[in-house]
């Protein structure tokens, strides 16, 4: 049995500072925390060449001048898109859009 079972997810492109094949996997689903205790969670994982890195924690490169991060902003957009898709009853993979709808 899988520890994490996604309901809805998207792939967010990583910046060029990462490997060319890198993406962020942004998902909402149920995760088993032991003793059959399933919790609804957001999960963000790195993905390289289409393979999720289960224990590799995502890192968000920042600019030194103002500490901004396009990766961090895009992952948060992905979280919001996944959240809205879940609220609308969608399942499976949804497309990542770099801009959120105005009402979100």
C-alpha positions as CSV (number, residue, x, y, z in Angstrom):
1,X,0.0,0.0,0.0
2,X,1.2,3.5,-0.9
3,X,1.9,5.9,1.9
4,X,0.5,8.8,-0.2
5,X,-2.5,8.5,-2.5
6,X,-3.0,11.7,-4.6
7,X,-6.4,12.9,-5.6
8,X,-5.5,15.9,-7.7
9,X,-2.0,17.1,-8.8
10,X,0.0,19.3,-11.2
11,X,3.5,19.5,-12.4
12,X,5.2,22.9,-11.9
13,X,8.3,23.7,-14.1
14,X,11.5,24.3,-12.1
15,X,13.8,27.2,-12.9
16,X,16.9,26.8,-15.1
17,X,19.0,26.6,-11.9
18,X,17.7,23.1,-11.5
19,X,18.4,20.1,-13.7
20,X,16.7,20.4,-17.1
21,X,14.3,17.6,-16.3
22,X,13.3,19.0,-12.9
23,X,9.7,19.7,-12.0
24,X,7.8,20.2,-8.8
25,X,5.1,17.7,-8.2
26,X,2.3,19.5,-6.3
27,X,-0.5,17.2,-5.0
28,X,-3.4,17.0,-2.6
29,X,-4.3,13.6,-1.3
30,X,-4.4,11.2,1.6
31,X,-1.3,10.2,3.4
32,X,-1.1,7.3,5.9
33,X,0.8,8.5,9.0
34,X,0.7,5.1,10.6
35,X,-1.9,3.0,12.4
36,X,-4.2,3.6,9.4
37,X,-4.4,7.3,10.3
38,X,-5.1,8.9,6.9
39,X,-4.8,12.7,6.6
40,X,-5.6,15.0,3.8
41,X,-2.3,16.8,2.9
42,X,-0.6,18.9,0.3
43,X,2.6,17.2,-0.8
44,X,5.4,18.9,-2.8
45,X,8.1,16.7,-4.2
46,X,10.9,17.1,-6.7
47,X,10.6,15.1,-10.0
48,X,13.5,14.4,-12.3
49,X,13.1,12.6,-15.6
50,X,9.5,11.8,-14.6
51,X,10.5,10.1,-11.4
52,X,9.4,11.6,-8.1
53,X,12.1,11.8,-5.4
54,X,10.2,10.6,-2.3
55,X,12.7,11.8,0.3
56,X,14.3,14.7,-1.5
57,X,13.0,18.0,-0.1
58,X,12.3,20.7,-2.7
59,X,14.6,23.7,-2.8
60,X,13.6,27.1,-4.2
61,X,16.5,29.1,-5.7
62,X,16.4,32.8,-4.8
63,X,17.9,36.0,-6.2
64,X,20.5,37.5,-3.9
65,X,19.4,41.0,-4.5
66,X,15.9,40.7,-3.1
67,X,15.5,37.1,-2.0
68,X,12.6,36.6,-4.5
69,X,12.0,33.1,-5.9
70,X,9.9,32.4,-9.1
71,X,10.0,28.7,-8.2
72,X,8.4,29.4,-4.8
73,X,5.8,31.7,-6.3
74,X,5.0,29.1,-9.0
75,X,4.7,26.2,-6.5
76,X,2.3,28.3,-4.5
77,X,0.3,29.0,-7.6
78,X,0.3,25.2,-8.2
79,X,-1.0,24.7,-4.6
80,X,-3.9,27.1,-5.2
81,X,-4.7,25.5,-8.6
82,X,-4.8,22.0,-7.0
83,X,-6.9,23.4,-4.1
84,X,-9.5,24.9,-6.4
85,X,-9.5,21.8,-8.6
86,X,-10.2,19.6,-5.5
87,X,-13.0,22.0,-4.4
88,X,-14.5,21.6,-7.9
89,X,-14.4,17.8,-7.7
90,X,-11.6,17.4,-10.2
91,X,-9.3,14.3,-10.0
92,X,-6.0,13.3,-11.5
93,X,-3.6,15.6,-13.2
94,X,-4.5,19.2,-14.0
95,X,-2.6,21.6,-16.1
96,X,-0.3,24.2,-14.4
97,X,-1.1,27.8,-15.4
98,X,1.4,30.4,-14.4
99,X,-1.3,32.9,-13.7
100,X,-4.2,32.3,-11.4
101,X,-7.8,33.3,-12.3
102,X,-8.7,36.7,-10.9
103,X,-11.2,35.3,-8.4
104,X,-8.5,33.2,-6.6
